[in-house]
Amino acid sequence: MTETVQILLVEDTSTDERFIRELLSEAARVQFHVTSAASLRLATVHVRQQEIDAILVDLTLPDSTGIETFM
């Protein structure tokens, strides 16, 4: 049985998002269900609404940059 991992991808650049989705789709033993958010604000909405196993975060978002993102 293939495990499904819920990923929240916080990325505001569409080409980077497509690239990351492509890389994740190549995993052999794990299936990733990827939800995307283009800003930190939208990401916090997703975290409150659904169960997430892992978050991949761009550290240069329109509404947050660097360590500020984690605070």
C-alpha positions as MATLAB code, in Angstrom:
seq = 'MTETVQILLVEDTSTDERFIRELLSEAARVQFHVTSAASLRLATVHVRQQEIDAILVDLTLPDSTGIETFM';
ca = [
       0.000    0.000    0.000;
       1.253    3.469   -0.862;
       1.409    6.007    1.934;
      -0.120    9.435    1.251;
       1.587   12.464    2.785;
      -0.269   15.775    2.982;
       2.084   18.593    1.943;
       1.439   22.319    2.120;
       3.624   24.082   -0.431;
       3.981   27.784    0.326;
       5.418   29.224   -2.879;
       4.529   32.361   -4.819;
       6.397   31.553   -8.054;
       4.433   29.273  -10.372;
       7.504   27.819  -12.100;
       9.026   26.857   -8.740;
       5.716   25.351   -7.652;
       5.503   23.221  -10.817;
       9.113   22.087  -10.379;
       8.561   21.010   -6.766;
       5.325   19.211   -7.655;
       7.171   17.366  -10.434;
       9.949   16.291   -8.067;
       7.435   15.051   -5.501;
       5.509   13.111   -8.133;
       8.631   11.036   -8.875;
       8.665    9.453   -5.396;
       8.356    5.682   -5.662;
       6.949    4.596   -2.303;
       5.098    7.685   -1.132;
       2.296    9.602   -2.761;
       2.163   13.307   -1.994;
      -1.064   15.276   -1.918;
       0.093   18.863   -2.410;
      -1.944   21.910   -1.458;
      -0.494   25.254   -2.527;
      -0.571   28.698   -0.974;
       1.032   31.773   -2.534;
       1.426   33.710    0.724;
       1.937   33.154    4.429;
      -1.555   34.481    5.109;
      -3.125   31.869    2.815;
      -0.904   29.166    4.300;
      -2.199   29.850    7.808;
      -5.763   29.436    6.505;
      -4.897   26.018    5.046;
      -3.196   24.888    8.271;
      -6.326   25.718   10.253;
      -8.653   23.961    7.795;
      -6.898   20.675    7.054;
      -4.440   18.204    8.460;
      -0.918   18.764    7.104;
       1.995   16.345    7.503;
       4.731   18.679    6.220;
       5.128   22.249    5.019;
       7.591   23.385    2.344;
       8.094   27.142    2.608;
       9.666   29.682    0.284;
      11.502   32.181    2.496;
      10.863   35.110    0.150;
       7.079   35.450    0.135;
       5.126   38.610   -0.684;
       3.978   38.972    2.925;
       6.943   37.519    4.819;
      10.668   36.951    4.359;
      13.384   34.993    6.113;
      13.121   33.986    9.768;
      10.118   36.303   10.137;
       8.125   33.601    8.352;
       8.603   31.191   11.246;
       7.885   33.705   13.967;
];
